[in-house]
């Protein structure tokens, strides 16, 4: 465990406390520059003045564990050594009791849930629009597929007609070949008869 005293970049170790709702900011007493901000929890902060002596100057004992957990900052009054006590305050700096703080936390939680619901509604609406677009694309694809299937059916019908025409042509060719063969035979007979007449 390593312990040190927090300091500003100018070297001063005397800091002032600036209470904020849910956190505390530390500024340098000598040069006024911002040093660090610490979160204290929902609507929790600490006083800028020492309750014991009304001093406004504080030193910060910084403890750093070797297991690399976040540093612990513990402020104490420069004049009397008193540690400032935490208290509840809203965003405007008004002091709250624990009951009001709990109500504010519940209110914040409800608002956060409402924002998440609104975000989910937006996501659902966006997804619905995307689904609608996909459905339209699917309808167009199905329509185009139907047209393609109709054209394929027409091609199949044309192929059947062509095959029928080819069969008919083949029959005509066979018939012509048979007639030609008969004609050749008749010519051959005529040639034989002519030869005999001579």
Backbone torsions as a table, in degrees:
resi	resn	phi	psi	omega
1	UNK	NA	130.6	-179.1
2	UNK	-114.5	131.0	179.7
3	UNK	-119.3	137.0	178.2
4	UNK	-147.5	173.2	175.9
5	UNK	-106.4	128.1	-179.4
6	UNK	-65.1	146.8	179.7
7	UNK	-144.8	157.2	175.0
8	UNK	-78.8	165.1	178.2
9	UNK	-63.6	-22.7	178.2
10	UNK	-77.4	-9.5	177.8
11	UNK	105.7	-15.2	-178.6
12	UNK	-70.5	141.8	177.6
13	UNK	-105.9	0.9	178.5
14	UNK	-92.0	119.0	-175.8
15	UNK	-121.6	154.9	173.2
16	UNK	-106.3	150.6	-180.0
17	UNK	-101.4	130.4	175.6
18	UNK	-115.7	101.0	-178.0
19	UNK	-67.7	136.5	173.9
20	UNK	-133.2	153.7	179.0
21	UNK	-66.8	115.4	178.8
22	UNK	90.3	-6.9	-179.6
23	UNK	-158.1	176.5	177.5
24	UNK	-137.2	136.7	173.7
25	UNK	-107.9	140.3	177.2
26	UNK	-110.5	130.4	177.2
27	UNK	-123.7	155.9	-178.7
28	UNK	-74.0	131.6	-180.0
29	UNK	-68.5	-29.2	-174.4
30	UNK	-89.0	-47.6	-176.9
31	UNK	-104.9	-10.3	176.1
32	UNK	79.7	1.9	-177.3
33	UNK	-76.8	150.5	176.4
34	UNK	-65.6	136.2	-179.4
35	UNK	-111.3	-51.3	-177.2
36	UNK	-167.4	157.1	173.6
37	UNK	-123.1	139.0	179.1
38	UNK	-123.7	136.7	175.1
39	UNK	-81.9	136.0	-179.3
40	UNK	-117.0	3.1	-178.3
41	UNK	103.1	167.0	-176.8
42	UNK	-57.1	119.2	175.5
43	UNK	59.5	27.7	177.9
44	UNK	-114.6	137.1	176.4
45	UNK	-150.7	-173.6	176.8
46	UNK	-131.9	161.3	-176.3
47	UNK	-71.3	149.6	177.0
48	UNK	-86.8	-10.9	177.5
49	UNK	-121.7	147.1	176.3
50	UNK	-70.6	128.9	-178.8
51	UNK	-70.7	-19.5	-176.1
52	UNK	-87.2	-45.2	-175.0
53	UNK	-124.6	2.6	-179.0
54	UNK	65.8	16.4	177.3
55	UNK	-70.1	151.1	-179.3
56	UNK	-115.0	3.5	-179.4
57	UNK	-104.1	131.5	-177.2
58	UNK	-132.3	149.2	168.2
59	UNK	-109.9	153.8	-176.5
60	UNK	-119.3	119.7	174.0
61	UNK	-86.4	117.7	-177.5
62	UNK	-105.6	121.6	179.0
63	UNK	-111.0	126.2	-179.3
64	UNK	-120.8	114.0	178.2
65	UNK	-76.9	151.7	-178.3
66	UNK	-72.5	-16.4	179.5
67	UNK	-81.9	13.0	173.4
68	UNK	65.9	24.3	172.7
69	UNK	-73.2	163.4	-179.7
70	UNK	-56.7	145.6	178.3
71	UNK	-62.4	148.0	175.7
72	UNK	-104.9	122.0	178.4
73	UNK	-103.6	122.5	-179.0
74	UNK	-122.6	100.7	-179.6
75	UNK	-76.8	149.1	174.5
76	UNK	-148.1	150.0	-175.6
77	UNK	-64.3	132.7	180.0
78	UNK	-65.8	-31.0	-175.4
79	UNK	-83.8	-45.1	-173.5
80	UNK	-121.0	-6.8	178.0
81	UNK	82.5	1.9	-179.3
82	UNK	-70.2	139.1	176.3
83	UNK	-87.6	134.6	178.4
84	UNK	-67.8	140.9	-177.7
85	UNK	-91.5	140.6	176.4
86	UNK	-72.5	152.0	175.1
87	UNK	-147.2	168.6	-178.9
88	UNK	-94.7	136.0	178.7
89	UNK	-148.7	147.6	177.6
90	UNK	-87.2	-173.6	-176.5
91	UNK	-63.2	-24.7	-179.4
92	UNK	-91.0	-0.1	179.9
93	UNK	90.3	3.2	178.8
94	UNK	-71.8	136.4	-179.5
95	UNK	-72.7	136.7	-178.2
96	UNK	-117.9	153.2	168.6
97	UNK	-92.0	171.0	-173.7
98	UNK	-62.5	-34.7	-179.4
99	UNK	-65.0	-46.0	179.0
100	UNK	-64.8	-39.4	177.9
101	UNK	-59.0	-45.0	180.0
102	UNK	-61.7	-40.4	178.4
103	UNK	-63.8	-40.0	178.9
104	UNK	-65.7	-39.5	178.7
105	UNK	-63.7	-42.6	177.6
106	UNK	-62.4	-43.1	179.1
107	UNK	-60.5	-44.5	179.2
108	UNK	-62.5	-40.9	179.9
109	UNK	-62.9	-42.1	178.6
110	UNK	-63.2	-42.3	179.4
111	UNK	-64.3	-40.8	178.2
112	UNK	-63.3	-42.1	178.1
113	UNK	-63.8	-39.7	177.6
114	UNK	-61.3	-42.0	178.1
115	UNK	-64.3	-39.3	178.2
116	UNK	-64.9	-41.2	178.2
117	UNK	-62.1	-43.7	178.2
118	UNK	-61.0	-41.0	178.5
119	UNK	-64.1	-41.4	178.2
120	UNK	-65.6	-39.2	177.3
121	UNK	-60.3	-42.6	178.5
122	UNK	-63.7	-40.0	178.5
123	UNK	-65.5	-42.8	179.0
124	UNK	-62.8	-42.4	179.9
125	UNK	-63.5	-42.5	178.3
126	UNK	-62.8	-43.1	179.5
127	UNK	-65.7	-37.4	178.2
128	UNK	-62.8	-41.7	177.9
129	UNK	-63.2	-42.5	178.9
130	UNK	-63.3	-42.5	178.8
131	UNK	-62.6	-41.3	178.8
132	UNK	-61.2	-42.2	177.8
133	UNK	-62.6	-42.5	178.9
134	UNK	-64.0	-38.9	179.0
135	UNK	-64.0	-41.1	177.2
136	UNK	-62.9	-42.7	178.3
137	UNK	-62.8	-40.9	179.6
138	UNK	-64.2	-39.8	178.4
139	UNK	-62.0	-44.3	178.8
140	UNK	-62.8	-41.2	178.5
141	UNK	-63.1	-42.6	179.0
142	UNK	-64.6	-38.8	178.1
143	UNK	-63.3	-45.8	178.8
144	UNK	-64.2	-38.0	177.8
145	UNK	-63.1	-40.6	177.6
146	UNK	-61.8	-42.0	177.9
147	UNK	-64.1	-41.5	178.6
148	UNK	-62.9	-43.1	179.2
149	UNK	-62.9	-37.1	178.0
150	UNK	-64.9	-42.2	178.8
151	UNK	-65.6	-40.0	178.0
152	UNK	-61.8	-40.9	178.0
153	UNK	-62.7	-40.6	177.6
154	UNK	-63.6	-41.5	178.6
155	UNK	-63.2	-41.9	179.0
156	UNK	-59.9	-42.3	179.4
157	UNK	-64.0	-41.8	178.4
158	UNK	-64.0	-40.2	178.4
159	UNK	-62.3	-42.8	178.4
160	UNK	-60.4	-42.0	179.4
161	UNK	-64.1	-43.8	178.8
162	UNK	-62.2	-43.4	179.0
163	UNK	-61.3	-39.4	178.3
164	UNK	-64.8	-42.7	178.4
165	UNK	-63.8	-39.4	178.8
166	UNK	-63.5	-43.8	177.5
167	UNK	-59.1	-42.7	-179.5
168	UNK	-64.6	-41.9	178.4
169	UNK	-63.4	-41.8	178.9
170	UNK	-61.2	-39.9	177.8
171	UNK	-64.0	-42.8	178.6
172	UNK	-62.7	-41.4	179.0
173	UNK	-62.8	-45.1	179.5
174	UNK	-61.4	-40.0	179.7
175	UNK	-65.9	-41.9	178.7
176	UNK	-63.9	-40.6	179.3
177	UNK	-63.3	-39.0	178.9
178	UNK	-65.7	-43.8	179.2
179	UNK	-63.4	-40.3	179.0
180	UNK	-63.7	-40.7	177.7
181	UNK	-62.4	-42.4	177.8
182	UNK	-63.8	-40.8	-179.8
183	UNK	-64.6	-40.9	177.7
184	UNK	-62.3	-40.0	179.3
185	UNK	-64.4	-41.3	179.4
186	UNK	-65.9	-41.0	177.7
187	UNK	-62.9	-40.4	178.4
188	UNK	-62.1	-41.3	178.3
189	UNK	-64.3	-42.1	178.9
190	UNK	-63.6	-41.8	177.6
191	UNK	-59.3	-40.3	-179.6
192	UNK	-64.9	-43.0	-179.8
193	UNK	-65.7	-41.3	177.9
194	UNK	-61.4	-39.8	179.2
195	UNK	-61.9	-39.2	-178.4
196	UNK	-71.1	-33.7	179.7
197	UNK	-68.0	-31.4	-179.5
198	UNK	-73.0	NA	NA
